[in-house]
């Protein structure tokens, strides 16, 4: 069995770019992917774009904007891939 590769996308008000980003990950030839997106309390339609791709994506939704660095550190505890 191929190892799981975790991909993390951190976003805040990224509605315009998310679909392209998600489709880029989905189009990878390596398919054993754990894809997690953390939304830093976006006020645009980011979460709605992400939900269009369930269950392919795991969404970690923050209730307050904590910044990309903090969101990334929190996610490191939830991903499945091996370093």
C-alpha positions in Angstrom: 0.0 0.0 0.0 1.2 3.5 -0.9 1.9 5.8 2.0 -0.6 8.6 2.8 0.5 12.1 1.8 -1.1 14.9 3.7 -1.7 18.2 2.0 -2.7 21.3 4.0 -4.2 24.5 2.6 -4.7 27.4 5.0 -7.1 30.1 3.8 -8.8 33.3 4.8 -11.3 35.0 2.5 -9.9 33.0 -0.5 -13.2 32.2 -2.3 -11.7 33.4 -5.6 -8.7 31.0 -5.5 -10.0 28.0 -3.6 -11.6 26.1 -6.5 -8.5 26.2 -8.6 -6.3 25.2 -5.6 -8.6 22.2 -4.7 -8.8 21.0 -8.4 -5.0 21.2 -8.6 -4.7 18.8 -5.7 -7.4 16.5 -7.0 -5.7 16.3 -10.4 -2.4 14.9 -8.9 -1.5 11.5 -10.2 -0.7 10.3 -6.7 -4.1 9.4 -5.2 -3.4 8.4 -1.6 -3.9 11.9 -0.3 -5.3 13.2 3.0 -6.4 16.7 2.1 -7.2 19.1 4.9 -8.2 22.8 4.6 -8.3 25.1 7.5 -10.4 28.2 7.1 -9.4 31.0 9.4 -12.9 32.4 9.9 -13.4 33.7 6.4 -16.2 36.2 5.8 -16.6 35.4 2.1 -17.9 32.2 0.5 -14.7 30.2 1.1 -16.4 27.6 3.3 -19.2 27.1 0.7 -16.6 26.4 -2.0 -14.8 23.9 0.2 -18.1 22.1 1.0 -18.6 21.5 -2.7 -15.7 19.0 -2.5 -16.8 16.9 0.5 -15.9 14.2 1.3 -12.7 14.6 -0.5 -11.6 17.3 1.8 -11.5 17.6 5.6 -12.5 21.1 6.8 -11.1 22.5 10.0 -13.1 25.7 10.5 -11.7 28.3 13.0 -14.2 30.5 14.7 -11.8 33.5 15.0 -9.1 34.6 12.7 -5.9 33.3 14.2 -3.4 33.7 11.4 -2.0 31.3 8.9 1.0 30.2 11.0 -1.1 29.3 14.0 -3.7 27.5 11.8 -0.9 25.5 10.2 0.6 24.5 13.5 -2.8 23.3 14.8 -3.3 21.2 11.7 -0.1 19.3 12.1 -1.8 17.3 14.9 -4.7 16.2 12.7 -3.0 15.0 9.4 -2.5 11.4 8.5 0.7 11.5 6.4 4.1 10.5 7.5 7.0 13.0 7.7 
